[in-house]
Amino acid sequence: MNRWLAGHVFWPLTERMRGRCTLHRFRELLRTQRCSADEIHAIQTGKLRRLLRSADAHCPFYASRFRDAGLEVNDPDLDLDCLKALPTLSKAAIRANLAEMSWPGCPGGLKPYNTGGSSGEPLQFYIDRFRTAADAAARLRARTWWHVWPGDPEVLLWGAPIELKADDRIRQWRDALLNQYVLNAFDLTDRSMDDDIASIRRRRPACLYGYPSSIALLARHALRRGLRPGDLGSSNLRAIFVTGEVLLDHDREAIASAFGGPVVIEYGCRDGGLLALGCEAGSLHVPQENVIIELLDDRGRPVADGQVGEVTVTHLEAVGMPIIRYRTGDEVRLPANPADICACGRSSQILAEVRGRLTDHIVCRVGGRLRRMHALSLIYVLREAEGVTQFRIVQPSIDRLEVAVTADERFTPQVRQTVEDRLRQRLGPHVAINLTCHDHIAATASGKHACVISKVSADSLHDLESEAAPVLIS
Protein backbone atom coordinates (compact mmCIF):
# COMPACT_ATOMS: atom_id res chain seq x y z
CA MET A 1 0.00 0.00 0.00
CA ASN A 2 1.19 3.52 -0.79
CA ARG A 3 2.68 5.08 2.38
CA TRP A 4 0.87 8.40 1.97
CA LEU A 5 -2.50 6.75 1.51
CA ALA A 6 -1.91 4.38 4.43
CA GLY A 7 -0.81 7.13 6.81
CA HIS A 8 -2.96 10.07 5.72
CA VAL A 9 -6.16 8.39 4.55
CA PHE A 10 -6.69 4.83 5.77
CA TRP A 11 -5.18 5.17 9.25
CA PRO A 12 -7.15 8.30 10.26
CA LEU A 13 -10.26 6.77 8.69
CA THR A 14 -10.01 3.48 10.61
CA GLU A 15 -9.39 5.32 13.89
CA ARG A 16 -12.42 7.53 13.28
CA MET A 17 -14.56 4.48 12.50
CA ARG A 18 -13.49 2.99 15.84
CA GLY A 19 -14.54 6.19 17.60
CA ARG A 20 -10.98 6.94 18.72
CA CYS A 21 -9.32 10.35 18.72
CA THR A 22 -5.83 8.93 18.19
CA LEU A 23 -4.82 11.43 15.50
CA HIS A 24 -5.76 14.40 17.71
CA ARG A 25 -3.87 12.95 20.66
CA PHE A 26 -0.85 12.14 18.48
CA ARG A 27 -0.63 15.75 17.31
CA GLU A 28 -1.04 16.99 20.88
CA LEU A 29 1.77 14.73 22.12
CA LEU A 30 4.05 15.97 19.35
CA ARG A 31 3.35 19.50 20.59
CA THR A 32 4.07 18.71 24.26
CA GLN A 33 7.12 16.47 23.87
CA ARG A 34 9.51 19.39 24.33
CA CYS A 35 7.65 20.90 27.28
CA SER A 36 9.57 21.74 30.45
CA ALA A 37 9.19 19.67 33.62
CA ASP A 38 6.98 22.39 35.09
CA GLU A 39 4.72 22.41 32.04
CA ILE A 40 4.40 18.61 32.16
CA HIS A 41 3.56 18.84 35.87
CA ALA A 42 0.76 21.29 35.06
CA ILE A 43 -0.64 18.97 32.36
CA GLN A 44 -0.62 16.03 34.77
CA THR A 45 -2.28 18.06 37.53
CA GLY A 46 -5.16 19.12 35.29
CA LYS A 47 -5.73 15.59 34.01
CA LEU A 48 -5.51 14.07 37.50
CA ARG A 49 -8.20 16.44 38.82
CA ARG A 50 -10.44 15.46 35.90
CA LEU A 51 -9.80 11.75 36.49
CA LEU A 52 -10.58 11.94 40.20
CA ARG A 53 -13.83 13.80 39.60
CA SER A 54 -14.93 11.27 37.00
CA ALA A 55 -14.01 8.28 39.18
CA ASP A 56 -15.88 9.80 42.13
CA ALA A 57 -18.99 10.37 40.03
CA HIS A 58 -19.14 7.03 38.20
CA CYS A 59 -17.26 4.39 40.23
CA PRO A 60 -18.57 3.53 43.73
CA PHE A 61 -15.31 1.76 44.60
CA TYR A 62 -13.29 4.93 44.14
CA ALA A 63 -15.92 7.22 45.66
CA SER A 64 -15.63 5.14 48.85
CA ARG A 65 -11.84 5.25 48.75
CA PHE A 66 -11.82 9.01 48.35
CA ARG A 67 -14.19 9.46 51.32
CA ASP A 68 -12.13 7.14 53.52
CA ALA A 69 -8.98 9.09 52.65
CA GLY A 70 -10.64 12.46 53.26
CA LEU A 71 -9.92 13.48 49.67
CA GLU A 72 -12.14 16.27 48.33
CA VAL A 73 -12.03 15.73 44.57
CA ASN A 74 -13.55 19.14 43.78
CA ASP A 75 -10.83 21.03 45.63
CA PRO A 76 -9.36 23.41 43.00
CA ASP A 77 -5.97 23.25 44.73
CA LEU A 78 -5.49 19.48 44.41
CA ASP A 79 -1.95 18.63 43.32
CA LEU A 80 -0.19 15.40 42.41
CA ASP A 81 0.73 14.91 46.05
CA CYS A 82 -2.91 14.10 46.80
CA LEU A 83 -2.27 10.60 45.43
CA LYS A 84 -0.18 9.80 48.49
CA ALA A 85 -3.34 9.96 50.61
CA LEU A 86 -4.82 7.02 48.69
CA PRO A 87 -4.02 3.34 49.21
CA THR A 88 -2.39 1.47 46.36
CA LEU A 89 -4.49 -0.75 44.12
CA SER A 90 -3.76 -4.49 43.96
CA LYS A 91 -4.81 -7.17 41.49
CA ALA A 92 -6.83 -8.79 44.26
CA ALA A 93 -8.76 -5.54 44.76
CA ILE A 94 -9.58 -5.40 41.06
CA ARG A 95 -10.83 -8.99 41.06
CA ALA A 96 -13.04 -8.32 44.08
CA ASN A 97 -14.42 -4.95 42.92
CA LEU A 98 -14.40 -5.03 39.11
CA ALA A 99 -18.04 -3.95 38.70
CA GLU A 100 -17.86 -1.19 41.33
CA MET A 101 -14.69 0.33 39.86
CA SER A 102 -15.97 0.41 36.28
CA TRP A 103 -18.23 2.88 34.46
CA PRO A 104 -20.48 0.93 32.04
CA GLY A 105 -21.89 4.18 30.63
CA CYS A 106 -18.50 5.48 29.57
CA PRO A 107 -18.78 7.06 26.09
CA GLY A 108 -17.91 4.40 23.53
CA GLY A 109 -18.38 1.62 26.06
CA LEU A 110 -15.89 -0.74 27.69
CA LYS A 111 -13.90 -3.57 26.14
CA PRO A 112 -12.96 -6.55 28.33
CA TYR A 113 -9.36 -7.72 28.45
CA ASN A 114 -7.43 -10.43 30.22
CA THR A 115 -3.83 -10.30 31.32
CA GLY A 116 -1.49 -12.10 33.71
CA GLY A 117 0.70 -13.84 31.14
CA SER A 118 4.04 -13.57 32.91
CA SER A 119 2.75 -13.80 36.48
CA GLY A 120 0.47 -16.79 36.10
CA GLU A 121 -2.42 -14.93 37.73
CA PRO A 122 -5.04 -14.00 35.12
CA LEU A 123 -6.77 -10.68 35.62
CA GLN A 124 -9.87 -9.37 33.88
CA PHE A 125 -10.30 -5.64 33.44
CA TYR A 126 -11.80 -3.10 31.04
CA ILE A 127 -10.35 -0.55 28.65
CA ASP A 128 -12.14 2.39 27.07
CA ARG A 129 -11.42 4.07 23.74
CA PHE A 130 -9.86 7.14 25.40
CA ARG A 131 -7.12 5.13 27.07
CA THR A 132 -6.58 3.08 23.90
CA ALA A 133 -6.14 6.25 21.83
CA ALA A 134 -3.78 7.78 24.39
CA ASP A 135 -1.51 4.71 24.50
CA ALA A 136 -1.51 4.40 20.70
CA ALA A 137 -0.61 8.08 20.32
CA ALA A 138 2.29 7.73 22.79
CA ARG A 139 3.63 4.79 20.79
CA LEU A 140 3.36 6.70 17.52
CA ARG A 141 5.12 9.74 18.99
CA ALA A 142 8.04 7.63 20.18
CA ARG A 143 8.36 6.11 16.73
CA THR A 144 8.81 9.54 15.19
CA TRP A 145 11.99 9.82 17.27
CA TRP A 146 13.26 7.08 14.96
CA HIS A 147 11.76 8.65 11.83
CA VAL A 148 8.93 6.12 11.62
CA TRP A 149 5.51 7.62 10.83
CA PRO A 150 1.96 6.29 10.45
CA GLY A 151 1.71 4.52 7.11
CA ASP A 152 5.33 3.40 6.99
CA PRO A 153 5.55 -0.36 6.36
CA GLU A 154 5.74 -2.39 9.57
CA VAL A 155 6.23 -6.10 10.22
CA LEU A 156 4.99 -7.49 13.53
CA LEU A 157 6.27 -10.78 14.95
CA TRP A 158 3.33 -11.38 17.23
CA GLY A 159 0.97 -14.00 18.61
CA ALA A 160 -1.59 -15.35 16.18
CA PRO A 161 -4.47 -17.82 16.48
CA ILE A 162 -4.27 -21.34 15.09
CA GLU A 163 -7.38 -20.95 13.00
CA LEU A 164 -8.35 -17.61 11.47
CA LYS A 165 -11.88 -16.44 12.25
CA ALA A 166 -13.86 -14.05 10.10
CA ASP A 167 -12.83 -11.14 12.36
CA ASP A 168 -9.18 -12.16 12.04
CA ARG A 169 -9.41 -12.13 8.25
CA ILE A 170 -11.03 -8.69 8.30
CA ARG A 171 -8.21 -7.53 10.57
CA GLN A 172 -5.63 -8.88 8.13
CA TRP A 173 -7.26 -6.96 5.30
CA ARG A 174 -7.37 -3.80 7.41
CA ASP A 175 -3.73 -4.23 8.48
CA ALA A 176 -2.67 -4.51 4.84
CA LEU A 177 -4.34 -1.15 4.13
CA LEU A 178 -2.27 0.32 6.96
CA ASN A 179 0.99 -1.29 5.72
CA GLN A 180 1.09 -3.60 8.74
CA TYR A 181 1.97 -7.26 8.28
CA VAL A 182 1.80 -9.86 11.07
CA LEU A 183 4.10 -12.90 11.21
CA ASN A 184 3.24 -15.64 13.70
CA ALA A 185 5.57 -15.60 16.70
CA PHE A 186 3.96 -18.82 17.90
CA ASP A 187 4.96 -20.78 14.80
CA LEU A 188 8.71 -20.53 14.36
CA THR A 189 9.69 -23.72 12.53
CA ASP A 190 12.67 -23.79 10.18
CA ARG A 191 10.31 -23.62 7.22
CA SER A 192 8.13 -20.84 8.64
CA MET A 193 11.19 -18.79 9.58
CA ASP A 194 12.55 -19.15 6.04
CA ASP A 195 9.20 -17.81 4.81
CA ASP A 196 9.32 -15.00 7.39
CA ILE A 197 12.79 -13.98 6.27
CA ALA A 198 11.66 -13.85 2.65
CA SER A 199 8.59 -11.82 3.63
CA ILE A 200 10.64 -9.27 5.60
CA ARG A 201 13.16 -8.84 2.80
CA ARG A 202 10.37 -8.48 0.23
CA ARG A 203 8.40 -5.90 2.21
CA ARG A 204 11.44 -3.82 3.28
CA PRO A 205 9.69 -2.46 6.39
CA ALA A 206 10.57 0.79 8.14
CA CYS A 207 10.31 -1.01 11.47
CA LEU A 208 9.74 -4.35 13.15
CA TYR A 209 7.76 -4.90 16.34
CA GLY A 210 7.47 -7.94 18.55
CA TYR A 211 8.74 -10.15 21.34
CA PRO A 212 12.53 -9.86 21.66
CA SER A 213 13.11 -13.59 22.13
CA SER A 214 11.12 -14.42 18.98
CA ILE A 215 12.83 -11.77 16.87
CA ALA A 216 16.20 -12.97 18.20
CA LEU A 217 15.33 -16.56 17.28
CA LEU A 218 14.50 -15.45 13.75
CA ALA A 219 17.70 -13.37 13.59
CA ARG A 220 19.90 -16.31 14.62
CA HIS A 221 18.13 -18.55 12.13
CA ALA A 222 18.85 -16.07 9.33
CA LEU A 223 22.55 -15.85 10.24
CA ARG A 224 22.79 -19.64 10.55
CA ARG A 225 21.26 -19.96 7.10
CA GLY A 226 24.09 -17.89 5.69
CA LEU A 227 22.51 -14.45 5.50
CA ARG A 228 25.20 -11.81 5.96
CA PRO A 229 25.01 -9.55 9.03
CA GLY A 230 22.72 -6.62 8.35
CA ASP A 231 21.09 -8.17 5.29
CA LEU A 232 17.87 -9.13 7.07
CA GLY A 233 17.13 -5.41 7.25
CA SER A 234 17.29 -2.91 4.43
CA SER A 235 18.01 0.75 3.75
CA ASN A 236 14.38 1.42 4.75
CA LEU A 237 14.72 -0.07 8.24
CA ARG A 238 14.90 2.56 11.00
CA ALA A 239 14.46 0.48 14.18
CA ILE A 240 13.36 -2.81 15.72
CA PHE A 241 10.93 -2.18 18.59
CA VAL A 242 10.75 -4.94 21.20
CA THR A 243 8.17 -5.42 23.93
CA GLY A 244 6.43 -7.97 26.15
CA GLU A 245 9.62 -9.45 27.65
CA VAL A 246 12.95 -8.50 29.14
CA LEU A 247 15.48 -7.74 26.38
CA LEU A 248 18.57 -9.84 27.12
CA ASP A 249 21.97 -8.59 25.97
CA HIS A 250 22.69 -11.60 23.75
CA ASP A 251 19.27 -11.23 22.10
CA ARG A 252 19.90 -7.53 21.45
CA GLU A 253 23.24 -8.40 19.84
CA ALA A 254 21.70 -11.08 17.60
CA ILE A 255 18.87 -8.79 16.45
CA ALA A 256 21.16 -5.84 15.78
CA SER A 257 23.60 -8.06 13.89
CA ALA A 258 21.05 -9.69 11.60
CA PHE A 259 18.96 -6.59 10.92
CA GLY A 260 21.68 -3.96 11.01
CA GLY A 261 19.48 -1.54 12.96
CA PRO A 262 18.98 -0.21 16.48
CA VAL A 263 16.95 -2.29 18.96
CA VAL A 264 14.54 -0.10 20.95
CA ILE A 265 12.64 -1.06 24.11
CA GLU A 266 8.93 -0.35 24.57
CA TYR A 267 7.82 -0.99 28.14
CA GLY A 268 4.21 -1.38 29.19
CA CYS A 269 1.67 -3.79 30.57
CA ARG A 270 -1.82 -4.54 29.37
CA ASP A 271 -3.43 -3.67 32.68
CA GLY A 272 -1.34 -0.56 33.38
CA GLY A 273 -0.86 0.90 29.91
CA LEU A 274 2.11 2.06 27.85
CA LEU A 275 4.67 3.24 30.40
CA ALA A 276 8.04 4.00 28.79
CA LEU A 277 9.60 4.18 25.33
CA GLY A 278 13.17 4.32 24.09
CA CYS A 279 14.63 7.47 22.54
CA GLU A 280 17.54 7.92 20.15
CA ALA A 281 19.87 8.76 23.07
CA GLY A 282 19.18 5.41 24.72
CA SER A 283 16.84 6.54 27.53
CA LEU A 284 13.41 5.17 28.44
CA HIS A 285 10.97 8.09 28.59
CA VAL A 286 7.65 7.96 30.45
CA PRO A 287 4.74 9.51 28.49
CA GLN A 288 3.83 11.68 31.47
CA GLU A 289 0.96 13.35 29.64
CA ASN A 290 -0.80 9.96 29.94
CA VAL A 291 0.49 8.34 33.12
CA ILE A 292 1.94 9.05 36.55
CA ILE A 293 4.52 6.52 37.66
CA GLU A 294 5.61 6.05 41.27
CA LEU A 295 8.30 3.58 42.31
CA LEU A 296 7.49 2.17 45.75
CA ASP A 297 9.14 -0.25 48.15
CA ASP A 298 7.41 -3.16 49.94
CA ARG A 299 5.87 -0.78 52.47
CA GLY A 300 4.50 1.58 49.85
CA ARG A 301 7.16 4.25 50.35
CA PRO A 302 8.92 6.04 47.45
CA VAL A 303 12.35 4.58 46.72
CA ALA A 304 15.47 6.72 46.68
CA ASP A 305 17.19 7.89 43.50
CA GLY A 306 19.12 5.09 41.82
CA GLN A 307 17.15 2.40 43.66
CA VAL A 308 14.73 -0.27 42.44
CA GLY A 309 11.02 -0.04 43.21
CA GLU A 310 7.71 -1.53 42.11
CA VAL A 311 5.98 0.33 39.31
CA THR A 312 2.79 1.92 40.60
CA VAL A 313 0.81 3.62 37.86
CA THR A 314 -2.04 6.09 37.63
CA HIS A 315 -3.38 6.23 34.08
CA LEU A 316 -4.65 9.74 33.49
CA GLU A 317 -6.69 8.78 30.41
CA ALA A 318 -8.44 5.67 31.76
CA VAL A 319 -11.94 6.90 32.59
CA GLY A 320 -14.06 3.80 31.90
CA MET A 321 -12.10 1.77 34.47
CA PRO A 322 -9.82 4.16 36.35
CA ILE A 323 -6.35 2.88 37.19
CA ILE A 324 -5.24 4.85 40.25
CA ARG A 325 -2.05 3.87 42.13
CA TYR A 326 -2.06 0.37 40.65
CA ARG A 327 0.86 -1.86 41.66
CA THR A 328 1.88 -3.70 38.51
CA GLY A 329 4.35 -6.16 40.04
CA ASP A 330 7.15 -4.96 37.75
CA GLU A 331 10.41 -3.68 39.20
CA VAL A 332 12.16 -0.65 37.73
CA ARG A 333 15.27 1.29 38.73
CA LEU A 334 15.35 5.07 38.92
CA PRO A 335 18.32 7.02 37.51
CA ALA A 336 20.87 8.19 40.08
CA ASN A 337 20.05 11.78 39.11
CA PRO A 338 16.42 11.87 37.93
CA ALA A 339 16.49 15.64 37.49
CA ASP A 340 19.08 15.40 34.71
CA ILE A 341 17.64 16.03 31.25
CA CYS A 342 18.27 13.35 28.64
CA ALA A 343 20.78 14.04 25.89
CA CYS A 344 17.85 14.00 23.44
CA GLY A 345 16.61 17.20 25.08
CA ARG A 346 13.27 15.87 26.33
CA SER A 347 12.56 16.61 29.99
CA SER A 348 10.07 13.81 30.66
CA GLN A 349 10.69 11.27 33.42
CA ILE A 350 13.30 8.58 32.66
CA LEU A 351 13.49 4.98 33.83
CA ALA A 352 17.05 3.67 34.12
CA GLU A 353 16.27 -0.05 34.00
CA VAL A 354 13.20 -2.25 33.64
CA ARG A 355 13.37 -5.58 35.44
CA GLY A 356 10.35 -7.36 34.05
CA ARG A 357 9.73 -11.07 33.95
CA LEU A 358 11.40 -13.58 31.67
CA THR A 359 9.04 -15.67 29.57
CA ASP A 360 10.31 -19.17 28.81
CA HIS A 361 10.05 -21.15 25.60
CA ILE A 362 8.44 -24.56 25.20
CA VAL A 363 10.01 -27.24 23.02
CA CYS A 364 7.65 -29.29 20.87
CA ARG A 365 7.84 -31.91 18.14
CA VAL A 366 6.68 -31.25 14.59
CA GLY A 367 7.07 -34.31 12.38
CA GLY A 368 10.54 -35.62 13.11
CA ARG A 369 11.94 -32.27 14.18
CA LEU A 370 12.03 -30.35 17.44
CA ARG A 371 11.24 -26.66 17.49
CA ARG A 372 10.85 -23.86 19.97
CA MET A 373 7.43 -22.44 20.74
CA HIS A 374 6.93 -19.16 22.54
CA ALA A 375 5.45 -19.80 25.99
CA LEU A 376 2.82 -17.12 25.41
CA SER A 377 1.12 -19.48 22.97
CA LEU A 378 0.22 -21.66 25.98
CA ILE A 379 -0.22 -18.81 28.44
CA TYR A 380 -2.99 -17.31 26.29
CA VAL A 381 -4.98 -20.53 26.65
CA LEU A 382 -4.89 -20.44 30.47
CA ARG A 383 -5.41 -16.75 30.99
CA GLU A 384 -8.51 -16.72 28.77
CA ALA A 385 -10.09 -19.71 30.56
CA GLU A 386 -13.10 -18.94 32.75
CA GLY A 387 -12.49 -19.39 36.46
CA VAL A 388 -8.69 -19.78 36.43
CA THR A 389 -7.15 -17.54 39.10
CA GLN A 390 -3.57 -18.82 38.96
CA PHE A 391 -1.65 -21.34 36.91
CA ARG A 392 1.72 -22.90 36.27
CA ILE A 393 2.79 -24.88 33.20
CA VAL A 394 5.73 -27.29 33.53
CA GLN A 395 7.19 -29.29 30.64
CA PRO A 396 9.06 -32.22 32.23
CA SER A 397 9.69 -33.94 28.88
CA ILE A 398 9.05 -33.43 25.19
CA ASP A 399 5.81 -35.44 25.29
CA ARG A 400 4.42 -34.38 28.68
CA LEU A 401 2.89 -31.23 30.08
CA GLU A 402 1.98 -30.66 33.73
CA VAL A 403 -0.59 -27.91 34.27
CA ALA A 404 -1.47 -26.78 37.80
CA VAL A 405 -4.35 -24.34 38.30
CA THR A 406 -6.26 -22.68 41.09
CA ALA A 407 -9.82 -21.95 40.03
CA ASP A 408 -13.28 -21.02 41.18
CA GLU A 409 -16.72 -22.46 40.38
CA ARG A 410 -16.62 -21.13 36.81
CA PHE A 411 -13.93 -23.68 35.95
CA THR A 412 -16.39 -26.36 34.84
CA PRO A 413 -15.55 -29.73 33.26
CA GLN A 414 -16.37 -28.15 29.89
CA VAL A 415 -13.89 -25.33 30.47
CA ARG A 416 -11.28 -27.86 31.59
CA GLN A 417 -11.78 -29.89 28.40
CA THR A 418 -11.52 -26.76 26.27
CA VAL A 419 -8.19 -25.88 27.94
CA GLU A 420 -6.78 -29.35 27.28
CA ASP A 421 -8.01 -29.33 23.68
CA ARG A 422 -6.43 -25.96 22.96
CA LEU A 423 -3.13 -26.97 24.52
CA ARG A 424 -3.07 -30.06 22.30
CA GLN A 425 -3.79 -27.86 19.29
CA ARG A 426 -0.55 -26.05 20.08
CA LEU A 427 1.60 -29.03 21.02
CA GLY A 428 0.12 -31.90 19.03
CA PRO A 429 -2.25 -34.78 19.89
CA HIS A 430 0.56 -37.04 21.11
CA VAL A 431 1.39 -34.88 24.17
CA ALA A 432 0.12 -36.18 27.52
CA ILE A 433 -1.46 -33.33 29.49
CA ASN A 434 -1.93 -33.70 33.22
CA LEU A 435 -4.12 -30.85 34.50
CA THR A 436 -4.57 -30.69 38.28
CA CYS A 437 -6.48 -28.27 40.52
CA HIS A 438 -4.96 -26.87 43.73
CA ASP A 439 -5.90 -24.54 46.56
CA HIS A 440 -2.58 -22.71 46.20
CA ILE A 441 0.42 -22.70 43.86
CA ALA A 442 3.63 -22.00 45.75
CA ALA A 443 6.57 -20.03 44.43
CA THR A 444 9.48 -21.91 42.86
CA ALA A 445 12.65 -22.68 44.76
CA SER A 446 14.06 -19.34 43.61
CA GLY A 447 11.12 -17.56 45.23
CA LYS A 448 9.65 -16.47 41.91
CA HIS A 449 6.18 -17.22 40.64
CA ALA A 450 7.30 -18.49 37.26
CA CYS A 451 4.27 -19.61 35.27
CA VAL A 452 6.04 -21.51 32.46
CA ILE A 453 8.96 -23.83 33.11
CA SER A 454 10.48 -26.11 30.47
CA LYS A 455 12.82 -28.83 31.73
CA VAL A 456 13.55 -30.10 28.23
CA SER A 457 17.25 -29.82 27.49
CA ALA A 458 18.01 -27.45 24.67
CA ASP A 459 21.05 -29.55 23.66
CA SER A 460 19.03 -31.88 21.43
CA LEU A 461 17.37 -28.92 19.79
CA HIS A 462 20.71 -27.26 19.08
CA ASP A 463 22.07 -30.54 17.72
CA LEU A 464 19.21 -30.80 15.25
CA GLU A 465 19.58 -27.14 14.23
CA SER A 466 23.31 -27.57 13.64
CA GLU A 467 22.68 -30.42 11.20
CA ALA A 468 21.37 -27.96 8.64
CA ALA A 469 24.20 -26.76 6.45
CA PRO A 470 24.34 -22.99 5.96
CA VAL A 471 22.40 -21.95 2.89
CA LEU A 472 22.84 -18.45 1.51
CA ILE A 473 19.44 -16.76 1.37
CA SER A 474 19.31 -14.31 -1.50
Buried (B, 14 or more C-beta within 10 A) or exposed (E): BEBEBBBBBBBBEBBEEEEBBBBEBBEBBEEBBEBEEEEBBEBBBEBBBBBBBBBBEBBBBBBBBBEEBEBBBEEEEBEBEBBEEBEBBEBEBBBEBBEEBBBEEBEBEBBEEBBBBBBBBBBBBBBBBBBBBBBBBBBBBBBBBBEBBBBBBBBBBBBBEEEEEEEEEEBBEEBBBBBBBBBBBBBBBBEBBBEBBEEBBEBEBBBBBBBBBBBBBBBBBBBBBEBEBBBBBBEEBBBBBBBBBBBEEEBBEBBBBBBBBBBBBBBBBBBBBBBBBBBBEEBBBBBBBBBBBBBBEEEBEBBEBEEBBBBBBBBBBBBBBBBBBBBBBBBBBBBEEEEEEBEBEBBBBBBBEBEBBBBBBBBBBBEEBBBBBBBBBBBBBBBBBBBBBBBBBBBEBBBBBBBBBBBEEEBEEEBBEBBBEBBBBBBEEEBEBEBEEEEEBEEEEEEEBBBBBBEBEEEEBEEBBEEEEEEEBE
